[in-house]
Structures are given as C-alpha cells and as structure tokens.
C-alpha cells in the first residue's frame, strides 16, 4: 500500500509540474492534476470491460474446439 500511495503522490506532483511548465497557470495545472485521474478511471473501467469481453470470447472459442473424450 505504501508503494501505491507513493506512486499516487508522484503522479500528482508530476502532473501538476508538467502542466505548470507548459501553461504557467496554477489554476489550470490544478484542474488538470485532478481531472485527468478521474477521466482515466472511467476510461480504465470501459477498457477492462472491453478486454474481458475479448478474453471471454477467446475462452469460449477454445472450449468449443477442445476435443471431447468418448463417454
């Protein structure tokens, strides 16, 4: 958990710093720093759904092609 919190803090500092260097605006840097993770969270949710759907389809195809033993 400590590593996750440290990385989160590093992400916030990096995001703010890069945006501030590019724009020179504290307000815009603060907004980007907190809006980007929120948008990224939503995108990640839909990416996981898309990824899992492809994985399930692959599992179903593999199961359909698996040889069955005679009963």
Secondary structure, 3 states (H helix, E strand, C coil): CHHHHHHHHHHHHHHHHHHHHHHCCHHHHHHHHHHHHHHHHHHHHHHHHHHHHHHHHHHHHHHHHCCCCCC
